[in-house]
Amino acid sequence: MHEEKLLMDIFLNSETVPHFVSYAFLASIILIAVSLMMRKSLSLVPSGMQNLMETVLEAILNLCEENIGQHWGRRLFPLIGTIFLFILVSNFMGLIPGFTSPTSNINTNAAMAIPVFLATHFYGLRAHGIGYIKHFVGPIRSIFALPLMILMFFIEVIGHLVRPVTLSIRLFGNMVAKHIILGVLALIAPWFIPVAILSLGVLVSLIQALVFTLLSTLYLAGAVEEAH
């Protein structure tokens, strides 16, 4: 099968630097550049791009504080906000001719899901110390329920280990499906149907960024909250 030629192939050999790596770096450069530009033009009365960015970041901050709490929500906001913006930009890049979405490769998604997994347990241990193990043994605290507690522990461990896998595959599957549908419909009806599907692609890109971010937020919230 012939590999699709992309804009980045002009500058980099795709056999040396895979597309998902080069376009992931491009998404990061775009975010850094926009951040530096916004920093130089900050105003007390926001307008234009500053108004848009403040609206987006305030929504993510509210999401963190409502689900994690004000203390831990503000501390984890940089991680969650960065993940959302990176996924959103990466998803939108796949809608531009000559570009590809880094999130349509499972390696990129795993590179985000694994740090979320590690951060979940890091902050869980930091918030509760050794008492963090209570999150894994269920609500029963009786010596007579020790077998049930052991069973719950292994079930919880398996559930936590599966989280980065499900985060990666969910985003990967939706981005690949969107790309395939756009390609097929572009061949069938190159002027009419792809316009509608492209609009749907924008919606899917936004929703999948929100889903990944929301699940990451809930995982972190479950780690730092008190065990019941």
Backbone bond lengths (Angstrom), bond angles and torsions (degrees), N, CA, C in turn:
res aa  C-N    CA-C-N  psi(-1)  N-CA   C-N-CA  omega(-1)  CA-C   N-CA-C  phi
1 M - - - 1.471 - - 1.517 109.02 -
2 H 1.353 116.86 131.15 1.460 120.81 -177.01 1.530 110.48 -76.71
3 E 1.328 114.88 131.66 1.467 119.41 -177.32 1.519 110.50 -78.16
4 E 1.288 117.00 139.33 1.455 122.70 -178.65 1.525 110.34 -67.21
5 K 1.360 115.61 133.82 1.451 121.04 177.50 1.526 109.59 -85.29
6 L 1.318 115.55 131.74 1.450 121.20 -177.01 1.518 110.27 -121.14
7 L 1.331 115.35 167.67 1.452 120.88 -176.74 1.523 112.21 -59.93
8 M 1.322 117.02 -37.04 1.451 120.70 -177.32 1.529 112.43 -67.57
9 D 1.334 117.05 -16.64 1.467 120.48 178.49 1.526 111.92 -65.36
10 I 1.331 116.87 -20.28 1.460 120.51 177.62 1.522 110.56 -66.30
11 F 1.336 116.61 -33.10 1.461 120.91 -174.44 1.524 113.06 -103.09
12 L 1.323 117.68 -30.60 1.461 121.10 -174.80 1.520 110.28 -131.44
13 N 1.306 115.47 146.21 1.458 121.39 175.02 1.525 108.63 -80.51
14 S 1.332 116.28 120.80 1.460 120.01 -176.20 1.526 112.45 -65.48
15 E 1.338 117.57 -21.03 1.462 120.03 177.58 1.530 110.95 -75.50
16 T 1.324 116.20 -28.07 1.471 120.80 178.26 1.522 111.22 -86.74
17 V 1.332 115.77 -48.34 1.465 122.06 178.34 1.528 107.77 -119.05
18 P 1.327 118.81 106.75 1.472 121.02 -178.80 1.517 112.10 -58.57
19 H 1.315 114.67 153.83 1.465 119.58 -178.08 1.516 112.41 -58.01
20 F 1.342 117.58 -39.89 1.464 118.86 -176.47 1.524 111.37 -66.56
21 V 1.341 117.06 -26.55 1.470 120.46 177.04 1.522 110.61 -76.98
22 S 1.328 116.70 -49.44 1.470 120.16 -176.90 1.522 111.63 -63.49
23 Y 1.331 117.00 -41.48 1.463 118.68 -179.17 1.524 112.16 -77.57
24 A 1.323 117.83 -23.50 1.463 119.95 172.18 1.532 110.02 -67.71
25 F 1.338 115.96 -41.29 1.469 119.48 175.58 1.521 110.80 -65.05
26 L 1.336 116.83 -37.63 1.461 120.15 178.44 1.526 110.67 -63.92
27 A 1.332 117.28 -42.11 1.469 120.59 177.27 1.528 110.79 -61.79
28 S 1.330 116.66 -40.43 1.465 120.81 178.29 1.529 110.95 -64.90
29 I 1.335 116.68 -41.61 1.462 120.55 179.09 1.527 110.73 -63.78
30 I 1.325 116.56 -40.65 1.464 120.28 178.15 1.526 110.65 -60.83
31 L 1.331 117.03 -45.60 1.466 120.64 -179.63 1.523 111.43 -64.55
32 I 1.340 117.27 -41.79 1.466 120.66 179.23 1.522 110.34 -65.19
33 A 1.334 116.60 -43.45 1.464 120.48 -179.31 1.525 111.26 -62.80
34 V 1.340 116.42 -44.96 1.466 120.16 178.96 1.525 110.67 -63.31
35 S 1.340 117.23 -39.53 1.465 121.16 179.24 1.526 111.17 -62.66
36 L 1.332 116.99 -43.78 1.468 120.53 179.70 1.521 111.02 -66.79
37 M 1.331 117.26 -39.67 1.460 120.33 177.85 1.526 111.10 -64.62
38 M 1.343 116.13 -41.71 1.457 119.59 179.17 1.519 111.58 -66.39
39 R 1.341 116.55 -35.03 1.457 120.21 -179.00 1.530 111.42 -65.55
40 K 1.332 116.35 -34.78 1.459 119.84 -178.38 1.519 112.74 -77.97
41 S 1.324 116.77 -20.26 1.469 119.66 -175.03 1.522 112.43 -118.34
42 L 1.347 116.78 28.07 1.458 119.45 179.09 1.519 111.26 -65.40
43 S 1.326 115.83 141.09 1.455 121.66 -179.18 1.518 109.40 -136.95
44 L 1.330 116.59 149.67 1.454 120.56 177.71 1.524 111.21 -67.73
45 V 1.315 116.07 -26.09 1.468 121.24 176.25 1.534 106.74 -110.08
46 P 1.332 117.26 94.82 1.470 119.63 -174.31 1.522 112.04 -67.30
47 S 1.332 113.94 147.30 1.462 120.39 176.76 1.520 108.25 -153.79
48 G 1.312 115.73 158.84 1.450 120.42 176.12 1.518 112.93 61.33
49 M 1.340 114.98 -129.91 1.454 121.57 -176.88 1.521 111.85 -62.91
50 Q 1.344 118.02 -37.41 1.459 120.17 179.04 1.523 110.90 -62.97
51 N 1.310 116.84 -40.98 1.460 120.53 178.71 1.521 110.87 -63.05
52 L 1.337 117.37 -41.68 1.462 121.68 179.16 1.521 111.19 -64.38
53 M 1.334 116.50 -46.55 1.458 120.40 -177.86 1.523 111.29 -66.59
54 E 1.324 117.16 -39.74 1.456 119.60 178.45 1.527 111.06 -64.39
55 T 1.323 117.02 -37.50 1.462 120.62 178.40 1.520 110.75 -64.33
56 V 1.342 116.42 -45.32 1.464 120.82 -179.48 1.522 110.74 -64.52
57 L 1.332 116.81 -47.76 1.462 120.24 -176.98 1.523 111.82 -68.20
58 E 1.319 116.73 -35.32 1.470 119.03 177.42 1.523 110.63 -65.81
59 A 1.343 117.00 -36.79 1.463 120.45 177.80 1.527 110.51 -65.48
60 I 1.335 117.75 -41.14 1.464 121.04 178.30 1.526 110.33 -67.98
61 L 1.331 117.43 -38.84 1.468 120.33 177.83 1.525 110.66 -63.26
62 N 1.324 117.18 -43.00 1.463 120.30 177.57 1.527 110.96 -62.69
63 L 1.331 116.74 -38.37 1.461 120.68 177.20 1.527 110.66 -60.77
64 C 1.333 116.15 -42.47 1.470 120.31 179.80 1.521 111.22 -66.31
65 E 1.325 117.19 -46.26 1.461 120.51 -176.06 1.521 111.80 -69.16
66 E 1.325 117.37 -36.02 1.460 119.87 -179.40 1.522 112.40 -70.54
67 N 1.314 117.89 -32.66 1.457 121.37 -176.23 1.520 113.52 -97.67
68 I 1.314 117.78 -30.83 1.468 120.79 -176.18 1.521 111.90 -106.04
69 G 1.322 117.36 -24.75 1.452 120.84 -173.64 1.515 109.95 106.38
70 Q 1.326 116.14 158.51 1.455 119.42 -174.16 1.525 112.63 -65.35
71 H 1.337 117.43 -41.65 1.469 120.37 -176.97 1.530 111.53 -64.70
72 W 1.333 116.47 -60.88 1.453 120.26 -178.16 1.522 111.65 -73.76
73 G 1.324 117.60 -27.47 1.457 120.02 178.97 1.511 112.23 -62.37
74 R 1.330 117.05 -42.80 1.461 120.17 178.90 1.527 111.65 -70.69
75 R 1.325 117.35 -32.03 1.464 119.92 179.31 1.516 111.84 -72.90
76 L 1.327 116.96 -32.98 1.460 120.95 -178.35 1.522 112.88 -94.80
77 F 1.323 117.10 -5.25 1.460 121.11 -179.97 1.534 113.47 -57.82
78 P 1.348 120.52 -42.91 1.477 118.72 178.71 1.519 113.15 -58.53
79 L 1.329 117.55 -40.93 1.468 120.64 179.06 1.525 111.00 -65.50
80 I 1.316 116.53 -49.54 1.464 120.65 -176.35 1.526 111.11 -68.07
81 G 1.342 116.13 -41.63 1.462 119.65 178.83 1.522 112.63 -63.42
82 T 1.339 116.88 -40.04 1.463 121.01 178.78 1.517 110.92 -64.28
83 I 1.328 116.50 -42.75 1.467 120.29 179.06 1.524 110.65 -61.23
84 F 1.328 116.68 -44.94 1.471 119.59 -179.00 1.517 111.53 -62.16
85 L 1.327 117.64 -48.16 1.460 120.55 -177.15 1.519 111.48 -65.80
86 F 1.328 117.25 -39.51 1.462 119.95 179.92 1.529 110.80 -65.18
87 I 1.323 117.27 -45.27 1.467 120.24 179.98 1.523 110.43 -65.07
88 L 1.330 116.64 -40.54 1.469 120.02 -178.70 1.526 110.89 -63.10
89 V 1.323 117.22 -47.54 1.464 120.55 179.07 1.521 110.82 -64.52
90 S 1.328 116.91 -41.85 1.465 120.88 179.70 1.527 111.15 -63.32
91 N 1.321 117.07 -41.74 1.467 120.38 178.86 1.525 111.60 -64.60
92 F 1.331 116.88 -42.97 1.462 120.57 -179.12 1.528 111.86 -67.60
93 M 1.325 116.88 -29.11 1.462 119.41 179.41 1.517 111.45 -62.31
94 G 1.316 117.21 -30.76 1.459 120.79 179.07 1.512 113.71 -68.70
95 L 1.341 118.04 -12.40 1.463 121.92 178.68 1.517 112.66 -90.98
96 I 1.321 117.85 -7.11 1.461 122.62 -177.56 1.525 109.31 -95.64
97 P 1.317 119.03 127.73 1.473 120.59 177.98 1.533 111.39 -58.07
98 G 1.326 115.81 134.86 1.452 120.67 -178.87 1.514 113.70 89.64
99 F 1.328 116.57 -5.70 1.461 121.67 178.48 1.518 109.14 -115.60
100 T 1.314 115.56 165.82 1.458 120.96 173.58 1.517 109.05 -136.66
101 S 1.299 115.94 157.19 1.461 120.67 -179.04 1.525 110.24 -88.73
102 P 1.327 119.16 120.84 1.470 120.39 177.04 1.525 112.61 -59.86
103 T 1.325 116.21 -27.42 1.464 119.84 -178.30 1.525 113.01 -76.91
104 S 1.343 116.97 -4.47 1.460 119.47 173.87 1.527 111.42 -83.14
105 N 1.327 116.55 3.31 1.464 122.25 173.55 1.525 108.28 -114.30
106 I 1.320 116.13 130.93 1.467 120.00 -173.47 1.523 112.06 -66.73
107 N 1.334 118.39 -22.96 1.464 120.42 178.96 1.525 111.45 -64.99
108 T 1.330 116.64 -40.80 1.463 120.11 177.54 1.516 110.97 -62.93
109 N 1.322 116.83 -43.28 1.460 120.87 -178.91 1.530 111.51 -66.73
110 A 1.333 116.01 -38.96 1.464 119.55 177.45 1.525 110.69 -65.43
111 A 1.348 116.68 -33.35 1.466 120.55 178.74 1.518 112.01 -66.87
112 M 1.342 117.57 -17.60 1.465 121.15 173.89 1.517 111.41 -98.12
113 A 1.319 117.21 -36.97 1.468 120.94 -176.35 1.528 111.65 -69.73
114 I 1.321 117.82 -38.76 1.474 120.11 -178.63 1.526 111.60 -65.97
115 P 1.358 120.32 -46.10 1.471 118.63 174.19 1.519 114.06 -59.02
116 V 1.346 117.49 -35.60 1.468 119.98 175.91 1.526 109.61 -63.42
117 F 1.328 117.08 -42.72 1.461 122.10 177.83 1.530 110.98 -60.47
118 L 1.331 116.69 -46.63 1.469 120.48 -179.84 1.524 111.35 -67.24
119 A 1.340 116.23 -40.81 1.472 119.57 179.67 1.524 111.07 -64.96
120 T 1.333 117.00 -35.13 1.465 120.75 178.97 1.523 110.77 -56.53
121 H 1.323 116.98 -48.91 1.460 120.19 -176.39 1.533 111.99 -80.60
122 F 1.324 116.80 -28.63 1.469 119.75 175.61 1.525 110.40 -62.65
123 Y 1.332 116.18 -50.23 1.465 119.31 -178.87 1.523 111.33 -73.67
124 G 1.334 117.31 -27.38 1.457 119.24 174.00 1.513 111.36 -63.55
125 L 1.329 117.02 -44.64 1.465 121.30 177.15 1.519 111.17 -68.11
126 R 1.326 116.21 -35.81 1.463 119.55 -179.71 1.532 111.07 -68.91
127 A 1.325 116.56 -34.16 1.465 120.07 -178.43 1.524 112.19 -79.36
128 H 1.345 118.39 -35.05 1.461 121.56 -171.15 1.525 113.91 -120.34
129 G 1.333 117.43 -10.65 1.464 118.15 -176.16 1.514 110.92 67.01
130 I 1.320 116.42 -143.03 1.461 121.09 -179.17 1.525 111.13 -67.18
131 G 1.338 116.03 -20.79 1.459 119.96 177.93 1.520 113.52 -66.16
132 Y 1.321 117.14 -8.51 1.461 120.96 178.13 1.530 111.52 -61.41
133 I 1.319 117.03 -23.18 1.462 120.76 -179.67 1.530 111.45 -64.33
134 K 1.338 117.22 -19.82 1.468 120.14 178.43 1.519 111.80 -62.19
135 H 1.352 116.72 -23.76 1.457 120.07 178.75 1.527 112.04 -68.77
136 F 1.326 116.82 -13.33 1.456 120.26 -172.89 1.534 113.46 -107.60
137 V 1.328 117.93 -6.02 1.470 119.24 -173.23 1.520 113.15 -111.26
138 G 1.325 117.68 7.04 1.451 119.85 176.74 1.524 112.49 81.87
139 P 1.325 116.74 179.70 1.461 121.01 -174.74 1.523 114.67 -81.01
140 I 1.325 118.26 -7.68 1.470 120.73 -175.20 1.524 109.70 -88.15
141 R 1.314 117.36 131.05 1.465 121.99 -179.40 1.530 108.81 -127.01
142 S 1.309 117.52 65.89 1.456 121.43 -178.80 1.518 109.25 -137.06
143 I 1.335 116.58 142.20 1.456 121.02 179.29 1.525 111.08 -62.68
144 F 1.346 116.23 -27.84 1.459 120.40 -179.57 1.534 111.47 -74.36
145 A 1.322 115.81 -19.23 1.467 119.92 -179.88 1.520 111.14 -99.95
146 L 1.335 117.42 19.20 1.462 121.04 -177.66 1.535 112.57 -57.29
147 P 1.336 120.70 -44.67 1.479 119.23 177.71 1.531 112.76 -59.03
148 L 1.351 115.68 -40.04 1.459 119.03 179.02 1.528 110.99 -66.83
149 M 1.329 116.54 -37.65 1.457 120.69 178.64 1.531 110.70 -64.94
150 I 1.323 116.99 -39.56 1.468 120.72 178.16 1.528 110.03 -64.77
151 L 1.337 115.59 -42.94 1.464 119.67 178.19 1.521 111.12 -61.78
152 M 1.330 116.35 -44.37 1.458 120.54 178.76 1.525 111.19 -62.45
153 F 1.335 116.18 -36.79 1.468 120.22 -179.86 1.531 110.53 -60.37
154 F 1.320 117.25 -47.70 1.467 120.11 -178.47 1.528 111.32 -68.21
155 I 1.335 117.01 -35.97 1.463 119.98 177.71 1.529 110.29 -64.58
156 E 1.332 115.95 -43.12 1.463 120.07 179.72 1.524 111.16 -65.79
157 V 1.335 117.56 -40.50 1.468 121.21 179.74 1.528 110.07 -61.79
158 I 1.336 116.48 -45.24 1.463 119.98 178.60 1.528 110.31 -62.87
159 G 1.324 116.31 -41.50 1.459 120.02 179.21 1.518 112.27 -61.57
160 H 1.335 116.64 -40.03 1.460 120.25 179.29 1.524 111.50 -70.33
161 L 1.324 117.50 -37.13 1.461 120.67 179.31 1.525 112.06 -67.38
162 V 1.313 116.69 -28.55 1.468 121.27 -179.18 1.532 111.46 -77.53
163 R 1.312 118.03 -21.80 1.459 121.19 -174.70 1.527 113.80 -55.51
164 P 1.338 120.07 -51.34 1.472 117.83 179.26 1.518 113.24 -62.91
165 V 1.327 117.24 -29.51 1.466 120.70 177.92 1.530 110.19 -67.10
166 T 1.323 116.63 -47.44 1.467 120.02 -179.15 1.525 111.70 -67.20
167 L 1.337 117.55 -38.08 1.459 120.04 176.83 1.514 111.23 -60.71
168 S 1.333 116.59 -44.28 1.464 121.39 -177.28 1.522 111.36 -68.31
169 I 1.327 116.50 -47.93 1.464 120.38 -174.51 1.520 111.17 -69.26
170 R 1.326 117.90 -37.91 1.467 120.22 -178.87 1.530 110.50 -60.31
171 L 1.321 116.82 -50.30 1.462 120.87 -179.40 1.529 110.74 -66.19
172 F 1.324 117.01 -42.57 1.459 122.10 179.34 1.529 111.10 -60.05
173 G 1.313 117.42 -47.73 1.453 121.22 -177.30 1.518 112.52 -63.09
174 N 1.321 117.46 -42.19 1.459 120.39 -178.79 1.519 112.00 -69.30
175 M 1.324 117.51 -38.05 1.458 120.12 -179.82 1.528 111.54 -70.91
176 V 1.313 117.25 -39.84 1.467 120.60 177.80 1.525 110.35 -66.49
177 A 1.326 117.33 -42.97 1.465 120.93 179.03 1.518 110.92 -60.86
178 K 1.312 117.44 -42.31 1.463 120.74 178.73 1.523 110.54 -61.95
179 H 1.319 116.84 -43.40 1.466 121.36 -178.87 1.531 111.14 -64.21
180 I 1.314 117.04 -42.45 1.471 121.14 -178.86 1.527 110.74 -66.44
181 I 1.334 116.45 -44.03 1.462 120.18 -179.85 1.522 111.32 -62.15
182 L 1.343 117.10 -43.16 1.459 120.32 178.19 1.526 111.17 -62.12
183 G 1.340 116.77 -40.92 1.457 120.09 -179.62 1.509 112.95 -66.19
184 V 1.323 116.25 -42.76 1.471 119.93 -179.46 1.528 110.89 -66.96
185 L 1.321 117.58 -46.32 1.463 120.33 -178.16 1.520 111.98 -69.34
186 A 1.340 116.82 -26.97 1.464 119.39 176.42 1.522 111.11 -66.16
187 L 1.335 117.49 -29.79 1.463 121.18 176.99 1.520 111.93 -78.78
188 I 1.331 116.64 -34.35 1.469 120.21 -177.24 1.530 110.98 -76.03
189 A 1.329 116.13 -50.31 1.471 121.30 -178.23 1.519 108.27 -138.87
190 P 1.312 117.83 86.30 1.470 121.36 -170.00 1.522 115.64 -67.03
191 W 1.357 119.42 -11.68 1.455 118.81 -175.50 1.528 113.96 -114.23
192 F 1.320 117.72 -27.97 1.462 118.82 -169.89 1.530 112.57 -105.45
193 I 1.324 116.37 -62.92 1.459 120.01 -173.84 1.533 112.42 -61.98
194 P 1.348 120.52 -43.34 1.467 119.00 -178.90 1.517 114.75 -58.28
195 V 1.340 117.83 -26.48 1.465 119.66 178.30 1.530 109.74 -63.64
196 A 1.339 116.39 -44.26 1.463 120.67 178.96 1.531 110.41 -67.66
197 I 1.336 116.27 -41.39 1.460 119.58 179.81 1.520 110.95 -68.27
198 L 1.337 116.77 -33.01 1.459 120.09 177.38 1.521 110.55 -64.05
199 S 1.331 116.21 -39.80 1.469 119.98 175.96 1.521 110.32 -63.25
200 L 1.330 115.34 -41.52 1.462 119.58 176.76 1.528 110.49 -64.45
201 G 1.358 116.52 -35.85 1.457 120.51 178.01 1.518 112.13 -62.16
202 V 1.327 117.22 -37.39 1.471 120.85 176.55 1.523 110.09 -62.42
203 L 1.340 115.63 -43.49 1.465 119.97 179.75 1.527 111.08 -65.03
204 V 1.344 116.75 -43.78 1.463 120.78 179.35 1.528 110.64 -62.81
205 S 1.330 116.90 -41.00 1.468 120.77 179.74 1.523 111.01 -61.07
206 L 1.326 116.69 -42.72 1.457 121.14 179.17 1.522 111.19 -67.57
207 I 1.325 116.63 -45.21 1.473 120.64 -177.33 1.523 110.78 -63.93
208 Q 1.328 117.43 -43.22 1.462 119.84 -178.19 1.527 111.79 -67.18
209 A 1.327 117.52 -33.77 1.462 119.87 174.29 1.528 110.27 -64.94
210 L 1.329 116.46 -40.63 1.464 120.73 178.46 1.524 111.48 -66.97
211 V 1.339 116.95 -40.22 1.463 120.57 -178.53 1.522 110.50 -64.00
212 F 1.326 117.44 -47.89 1.462 121.11 178.92 1.527 110.45 -60.26
213 T 1.327 116.03 -43.07 1.472 120.64 -179.02 1.518 111.29 -67.21
214 L 1.337 117.40 -43.37 1.455 120.87 -179.08 1.522 111.34 -64.31
215 L 1.329 117.46 -44.49 1.461 120.25 178.96 1.529 111.07 -63.50
216 S 1.333 117.01 -40.98 1.471 119.90 177.36 1.523 110.59 -61.97
217 T 1.335 116.13 -40.52 1.464 120.58 178.54 1.523 111.32 -63.37
218 L 1.322 116.75 -43.03 1.464 120.28 -179.44 1.527 111.44 -67.48
219 Y 1.325 117.59 -36.94 1.465 120.36 177.52 1.536 110.69 -63.49
220 L 1.327 115.35 -43.37 1.476 119.57 179.16 1.524 110.41 -68.40
221 A 1.332 116.25 -38.28 1.467 119.64 179.08 1.526 110.39 -63.29
222 G 1.336 118.08 -41.64 1.454 121.50 178.80 1.509 112.94 -64.71
223 A 1.338 116.49 -27.70 1.468 119.48 -178.39 1.523 111.96 -77.68
224 V 1.331 118.01 -37.75 1.464 120.13 -174.05 1.527 112.71 -92.26
225 E 1.336 117.97 -13.21 1.453 119.11 179.54 1.525 110.15 -75.31
226 E 1.320 115.62 161.98 1.459 120.28 179.42 1.527 109.36 -73.38
227 A 1.337 115.66 137.70 1.466 120.26 177.77 1.517 109.61 -71.43
228 H 1.335 116.20 140.01 1.474 121.47 -179.55 1.528 109.57 -100.96
